[in-house]
Amino acid sequence: MIKKFLIITASDSKYGDFLINHWLKSLLPNINKRLVDIAVLDYGLTSEQRKKILKKAKIIKCLRDGNITNIRYRDMLSFLKKNNYQQIMSVDGGDLIFQDNIMNIFDEHKTEIRVVSEGLMIPSHESALLSKPFNKDMANNILKTLRNKKLFNGGLVIAPISEFIKLCRFQLKYTKKPELFGLDQVLLNYYLYKNKNFFELNNTYNFVIATARHKFKIKQGIFLNAQGKPITIVHNTGGSDTWRPIRNFGYGKDRNKIRPFVYYWLRFGYNLSFITIPVMRFFLKIVGPKK
């Protein structure tokens, strides 16, 4: 029997063990398993990893012919065409853990796409556009639409199935270079601001360590907010493992140590975005794609 809600993620063999031992282990105590299905897009899991995941979640075998963050929208769309859930939550599976119950966000603002914004501004859109993934008109429209706007993080997106399918189709239509990193984030933000049918969730539902403005502390492996309460969903983002601000990230008392140099260096750089973003936008006008 199809359940009301779907939580869907993606993984390969590199992050498969984290998915099993930390992502899944932290998620299961914080959902109502009678209402929620869990699905994993498989982009190269080992047979042993698949066996362990199948005990807790569905596995959808997929072709890896691009960056996972991009092609997952194509494969989520294919799966959702055959399965009629009410609400869909797409969430990263290799750098994120759950620390508190998340069921309430399935029932609030149910007609809208729900997302969380980054705290500090970062030149994410401009960096992605340097690779010229779009024609000149599209690139200019994106830059104009997203100018001085909050950046919404694509690591967690929740929406009614009809809205989620529209988002997937939009991503698929405009992703012409799926091998490039960061396109999904650009297109997600462009889609949200163009359609205006979204709601901004509190950052406890996708607390991005590197950009969060709110203070936090770590006690016995648990991320706590300024009031000493567990942060619901913690996201240890980074373009590569080298630039993730938390060492030994995961679910357990012996985990989660801050890497001071990486953490403060990232935040120093992001606090200079009022300089770097205009400079990058000016550069894009000079070297941008032909029409």
C-alpha positions in Angstrom: 0.0 0.0 0.0 1.3 3.4 -0.9 1.8 5.7 2.1 0.9 9.3 2.3 4.4 10.8 2.3 7.7 10.0 0.5 11.2 10.9 1.7 13.6 10.4 -1.2 17.3 10.7 -1.4 20.2 9.6 -3.6 23.5 7.8 -3.0 26.5 6.0 -4.6 28.9 3.6 -2.9 31.1 6.5 -1.6 28.3 7.8 0.6 26.3 4.5 1.0 27.8 3.7 4.4 27.0 7.1 5.8 23.4 6.8 4.4 23.0 3.5 6.3 24.8 4.2 9.5 23.9 7.9 10.0 21.2 9.2 7.6 18.8 6.3 7.9 19.6 5.6 11.6 18.9 9.2 12.5 15.8 9.5 10.3 13.8 6.4 11.4 13.2 7.5 15.0 12.0 10.9 13.8 9.2 9.9 11.4 5.9 8.0 11.6 6.8 4.9 9.6 3.1 4.1 9.1 2.8 7.3 7.0 6.2 7.6 5.3 7.9 5.7 2.6 11.7 6.1 2.2 13.3 5.7 -1.2 16.9 5.8 -2.3 18.0 6.5 -5.9 20.9 4.1 -6.5 23.8 5.6 -8.5 26.3 2.8 -7.8 25.7 1.3 -4.3 27.5 -1.9 -3.5 25.5 -5.1 -3.2 26.2 -5.2 0.5 24.9 -1.6 0.9 21.8 -2.4 -1.1 21.0 -5.4 1.2 21.2 -3.2 4.3 19.1 -0.4 2.8 16.4 -2.7 1.5 15.6 -3.6 5.1 14.5 0.0 5.7 13.8 1.7 2.3 12.9 1.2 -1.4 15.8 1.2 -3.8 15.5 2.7 -7.3 18.3 1.7 -9.7 19.4 4.7 -11.8 21.8 5.5 -14.6 24.6 7.7 -13.5 25.2 10.0 -16.5 25.8 13.3 -14.8 26.2 15.0 -11.4 23.8 13.3 -9.0 22.4 16.6 -7.7 21.1 17.3 -11.3 20.1 13.9 -12.6 18.2 13.0 -9.5 15.3 15.3 -10.6 15.0 13.2 -13.8 14.8 10.0 -11.8 12.5 11.3 -9.1 10.2 12.4 -11.9 10.2 9.0 -13.4 9.4 7.4 -10.0 6.7 9.8 -9.1 4.8 9.3 -12.4 4.2 5.7 -11.1 3.5 6.4 -7.4 0.8 8.7 -6.1 2.0 10.2 -2.8 0.6 13.3 -1.2 3.8 15.1 -0.1 7.3 14.6 -1.3 10.5 15.4 0.6 13.7 15.4 -1.4 16.7 15.5 0.9 20.5 15.0 0.6 21.8 11.7 1.8 25.5 12.1 2.2 26.0 15.1 4.5 22.8 15.5 6.6 21.4 14.0 9.8 18.1 14.2 11.6 17.9 15.1 15.4 14.2 15.6 16.0 10.7 14.7 14.7 10.0 16.1 11.3 6.4 15.0 10.7 4.9 18.4 11.3 6.4 19.9 8.1 4.4 17.4 6.0 1.2 19.0 7.3 2.0 22.7 7.2 1.7 24.9 4.1 0.7 21.8 2.2 0.0 23.6 -1.1 3.4 25.2 -1.4 7.0 24.2 -2.0 8.9 24.5 1.4 12.6 25.3 1.5 15.2 26.8 3.9 17.4 29.7 3.0 21.1 30.0 3.6 22.0 32.4 6.3 25.1 34.1 4.9 25.0 35.1 1.2 27.3 33.1 -1.0 28.1 33.4 -4.8 26.5 30.1 -5.6 24.6 31.2 -8.7 27.4 33.2 -10.1 29.9 30.3 -9.6 27.6 27.9 -11.5 27.1 30.3 -14.4 30.8 30.6 -15.0 30.6 27.2 -16.8 28.1 28.7 -19.2 25.3 26.1 -18.7 22.7 28.3 -20.3 22.3 30.6 -23.3 22.7 34.4 -22.9 19.0 35.2 -22.5 18.5 32.5 -19.8 21.7 33.4 -17.9 20.7 37.1 -17.9 17.1 36.3 -16.7 18.5 34.2 -13.9 21.0 36.9 -12.8 18.2 39.5 -12.9 15.7 37.4 -11.1 18.1 36.3 -8.3 19.8 39.6 -7.8 19.9 40.4 -4.0 17.6 37.5 -3.3 18.0 35.0 -0.5 19.6 31.7 -1.6 17.5 28.7 -0.9 19.4 25.4 -0.2 18.4 22.5 -2.4 19.5 19.9 0.2 15.9 19.8 1.4 12.8 20.5 -0.7 9.3 19.4 0.3 6.2 19.9 -1.8 2.8 18.4 -2.7 3.4 15.9 -5.5 1.8 18.1 -8.2 4.2 21.0 -7.4 7.2 18.7 -7.0 6.6 17.1 -10.5 6.5 20.6 -12.0 9.8 21.4 -10.4 11.3 18.2 -11.6 10.1 18.9 -15.2 11.6 22.4 -15.0 14.9 21.1 -13.8 15.0 18.5 -16.6 14.1 21.0 -19.3 16.9 23.4 -18.5 19.7 21.0 -17.4 21.6 20.8 -20.7 25.0 20.0 -19.0 24.1 17.6 -16.2 27.7 16.9 -15.4 28.2 20.4 -13.9 27.9 20.9 -10.2 25.5 23.5 -8.8 23.0 23.7 -11.6 20.2 22.3 -9.6 20.6 25.0 -7.0 20.5 27.8 -9.6 17.4 26.4 -11.3 15.6 25.7 -8.0 16.0 29.3 -6.9 15.1 30.7 -10.3 12.0 28.5 -10.4 10.9 29.5 -6.8 11.2 33.2 -7.5 9.6 33.1 -10.9 6.6 31.1 -9.7 6.3 32.5 -6.2 4.5 29.5 -4.7 6.9 28.7 -1.9 7.2 29.0 1.9 10.4 29.6 3.8 10.8 27.1 6.6 12.7 27.9 9.8 16.4 27.0 9.4 16.2 24.3 12.0 14.8 22.1 9.2 18.0 22.5 7.1 20.7 24.0 9.3 23.6 24.6 7.0 26.6 24.8 9.3 28.8 26.8 7.0 26.4 29.7 6.4 24.1 29.7 9.4 23.7 33.1 11.2 22.4 31.5 14.4 24.7 30.3 17.1 25.0 26.6 17.8 27.0 24.3 20.0 27.8 20.6 20.0 27.3 18.5 23.1 27.9 14.7 23.1 27.6 14.7 19.3 24.3 16.6 19.2 23.9 20.0 17.5 22.1 22.4 19.8 20.7 25.8 19.1 21.2 28.9 21.3 18.3 27.7 23.6 20.0 24.3 24.1 17.5 22.4 22.0 18.4 19.9 19.3 18.5 21.3 15.8 16.0 19.3 13.7 18.1 18.7 10.6 21.8 19.4 10.3 23.6 19.8 7.0 27.4 19.6 6.8 27.6 21.0 3.3 30.8 21.4 1.2 31.8 21.2 -2.4 34.2 18.4 -1.4 35.0 16.7 1.9 38.0 19.0 2.3 35.6 22.0 2.8 33.1 20.4 5.2 33.2 22.3 8.5 32.5 19.3 10.7 34.9 16.5 11.2 33.6 12.9 11.8 30.1 14.1 11.0 27.3 11.7 11.8 24.8 10.3 14.3 26.2 9.3 17.7 27.9 10.6 20.9 31.4 10.2 19.5 30.7 12.2 16.4 30.9 15.8 15.2 33.9 17.9 15.9 34.2 21.4 14.4 37.2 22.1 12.1 38.0 25.6 13.2 40.2 26.6 10.2 37.7 25.4 7.6 34.7 26.8 9.5 36.1 30.3 10.0 37.7 30.5 6.6 34.4 29.7 4.9 32.6 32.2 7.0 35.3 34.9 6.3 34.9 34.3 2.6 31.1 34.3 2.7 31.1 37.6 4.7 32.9 39.1 1.7 30.2 38.2 -0.7 29.1 41.9 -0.9 32.3 42.3 -2.9 32.7 38.9 -4.6 29.2 38.7 -6.0 29.2 42.0 -7.8 32.7 41.3 -9.2 31.6 37.8 -10.5 28.5 39.3 -12.0 30.6 41.9 -13.8 32.9 39.2 -15.0 30.0 37.2 -16.3 28.8 40.1 -18.4 32.2 40.1 -20.2 32.7 36.3 -20.7 29.1 35.2 -20.7 27.6 32.9 -23.3 26.7 34.0 -26.8 23.0 34.4 -27.5 
